[in-house]
Amino acid sequence: MAVAYIQSIGGASGDMLLGALVDCGVPLDILRQELYRLNIDGYDLSMAEETRCEVRGTKVTVNIQDDRRRSPKELYGIVEDSSLPAEIKDLSCQVLGALFAAESHVHGESIDDLQLEEIGTLDTLVDVVGVISSLAYLDVRDVYASPLVLGSSRPPQWHNGYSVPRLLH
């Protein structure tokens, strides 16, 4: 059993997490096989090695051809109707539920009434299921993360720098 630690100096997007997990040993073909179990089309994955602020990493990008916005119920349904293992389904639905709860709070709407924008696309679904499946492949059972940097400033700039996530009000 392995432990993962996320050093989130500038946030952590789904694509960033997928890239980090590929760097930790998840073959892209295995990731694709697991995502195939969702029984959906309208996306593909690409991978490239990048260097930013003198730090090298793998960038995994979810390329979406089907950018239709889905409801929370539809996204849950895709996961539940998939051929993924029960544990992956359960954890993926828990993560989606946390995202939907945050959106519900920010917009002051019930989860059933949410009109999802970015998180209603296949990109979010592929990110969530891909990360959960990759953690399972690596036999990671515990995930820890540094505190998120809050504020709206920028750290010192070198080679274009990076932005700090903005504090939600």
DATAPE-V274036 format. One record per residue. N is the residue number from 0. PHI is phi in degrees with one decimal (none if undefined). PSI is psi in degrees with one decimal (NA if undefined). OMEGA is omega in degrees with one decimal (NA if undefined). Layout:
BEGIN
n = (N/N)
phi = (PHI/PHI)
psi = (PSI/PSI)
omega = (OMEGA/OMEGA)
END
This chain:
BEGIN
n = (0/1/2/3/4/5/6/7/8/9/10/11/12/13/14/15/16/17/18/19/20/21/22/23/24/25/26/27/28/29/30/31/32/33/34/35/36/37/38/39/40/41/42/43/44/45/46/47/48/49/50/51/52/53/54/55/56/57/58/59/60/61/62/63/64/65/66/67/68/69/70/71/72/73/74/75/76/77/78/79/80/81/82/83/84/85/86/87/88/89/90/91/92/93/94/95/96/97/98/99/100/101/102/103/104/105/106/107/108/109/110/111/112/113/114/115/116/117/118/119/120/121/122/123/124/125/126/127/128/129/130/131/132/133/134/135/136/137/138/139/140/141/142/143/144/145/146/147/148/149/150/151/152/153/154/155/156/157/158/159/160/161/162/163/164/165/166/167/168)
phi = (none/-110.6/-120.6/-112.3/-127.6/-105.0/-91.3/-95.7/-67.3/-137.5/90.2/-157.1/-83.0/-59.3/-63.8/-63.9/-65.0/-60.7/-61.7/-63.5/-70.0/-63.9/-61.8/-82.7/123.4/-82.3/-65.6/-57.3/-63.3/-65.9/-59.5/-61.6/-60.7/-65.9/-68.3/-58.6/-66.6/-70.7/60.5/-130.2/-121.1/101.0/-154.9/-148.1/-112.0/-128.7/-137.3/-150.1/-86.5/-133.7/-127.0/-133.8/51.4/64.5/-114.7/-91.7/-162.2/-95.7/-104.7/-103.9/-113.7/-93.1/-93.8/-102.3/-98.7/-105.6/-96.9/-61.0/-85.0/-110.3/-81.5/-53.6/-60.8/-64.6/-66.0/-58.6/-61.4/-61.0/-65.6/-64.8/-85.2/-77.1/-100.7/-68.6/-60.4/-54.8/-64.3/-67.6/-58.5/-61.8/-64.7/-62.6/-66.5/-64.3/-65.6/-58.6/-59.8/-65.6/-63.7/-65.6/-63.7/-64.8/-61.5/-59.7/-65.8/-63.2/-92.9/65.3/-124.5/-71.5/-58.5/-65.7/-97.7/-63.1/-104.0/-70.5/-98.4/-59.1/-78.5/-92.1/-97.2/-62.6/-55.9/-63.6/-61.8/-66.0/-59.0/-63.3/-66.5/-63.3/-66.7/-62.1/-64.4/-67.2/-61.3/-65.0/-58.3/-83.5/59.3/-86.1/-109.3/-125.7/-124.8/-120.3/-143.0/-68.3/-60.8/-71.1/-79.0/-109.1/137.3/-133.9/-92.5/-121.6/-68.9/-50.8/-90.0/-149.7/50.2/80.2/55.9/-152.0/-90.6/-96.1/-54.8/-83.0/-70.7/-78.1/-103.3)
psi = (133.5/162.7/140.3/143.0/127.1/115.6/95.4/66.4/-23.3/31.1/-173.2/100.6/165.8/-42.2/-38.9/-43.9/-42.7/-43.3/-42.6/-39.0/-35.1/-42.1/-28.3/-3.4/3.7/114.3/138.3/-35.7/-38.1/-42.7/-45.1/-41.9/-43.3/-42.5/-27.5/-29.1/-12.7/-17.6/42.6/155.3/-173.9/14.1/161.7/168.2/141.0/156.8/139.6/146.8/132.6/157.6/125.9/133.6/40.2/18.6/125.1/142.5/169.5/131.8/118.8/124.3/134.2/111.0/119.5/126.8/-27.8/95.7/20.2/139.3/130.6/156.6/162.5/-41.2/-41.9/-43.0/-43.4/-42.3/-40.3/-44.6/-47.6/-33.7/-1.9/172.9/22.2/154.0/150.6/-41.2/-38.9/-42.4/-48.5/-50.0/-39.2/-43.0/-34.2/-43.4/-45.8/-42.1/-39.9/-40.8/-44.0/-38.8/-40.5/-45.0/-42.1/-43.8/-46.9/-39.8/-6.5/32.4/156.4/156.8/-37.2/-25.2/-0.6/135.4/92.8/136.1/-103.8/-41.5/-1.5/5.1/169.7/-25.2/-48.0/-44.6/-44.8/-41.3/-51.0/-53.6/-36.8/-43.1/-46.3/-44.4/-39.0/-41.2/-40.3/-41.9/-39.6/1.3/38.0/123.6/-22.9/133.7/128.1/155.4/148.4/159.8/145.6/142.5/122.7/148.2/-170.7/20.8/178.5/136.9/170.0/140.7/132.3/131.3/49.7/-6.8/-164.3/152.0/154.6/137.3/145.1/140.5/131.2/134.8/NA)
omega = (-178.1/176.7/176.5/175.8/-179.8/175.6/-169.0/-178.6/-179.1/-176.6/-179.8/177.4/176.8/179.0/178.3/179.9/178.1/178.3/179.0/-179.7/173.5/176.6/179.6/174.0/177.4/177.5/-179.5/178.6/177.3/177.6/178.3/179.3/-179.8/-179.9/176.6/-179.5/175.4/179.9/177.7/169.5/178.9/177.4/166.2/-178.7/171.0/-175.8/176.9/174.9/-178.8/173.2/176.9/-179.0/178.5/177.1/-179.7/175.9/177.1/176.1/172.9/-178.9/173.5/179.4/-174.1/170.7/179.5/-176.7/178.0/177.0/180.0/177.5/174.3/-179.5/179.0/-179.3/174.9/-178.4/178.3/-179.8/-176.7/-179.2/-177.4/176.2/176.1/174.7/-176.3/-178.5/178.7/176.9/-176.6/-179.3/178.4/178.3/176.2/179.2/177.1/179.1/177.9/177.0/-179.8/178.7/178.1/177.6/179.1/-179.8/-177.7/-176.1/179.2/179.9/174.8/-180.0/-179.7/-177.7/-176.8/170.1/-173.8/174.8/-176.1/-174.5/178.0/-178.0/176.4/179.0/179.7/-178.9/179.6/177.0/-176.1/-177.5/178.2/179.0/-179.6/179.4/179.8/176.6/178.2/178.9/-179.8/-178.4/176.4/179.5/179.8/178.1/177.3/179.2/173.5/174.8/175.4/175.3/-178.4/-179.8/179.6/-179.5/175.9/174.4/179.0/-175.9/167.2/-176.9/177.7/174.3/176.8/-176.3/177.0/180.0/-179.2/178.5/175.8/178.1/NA)
END
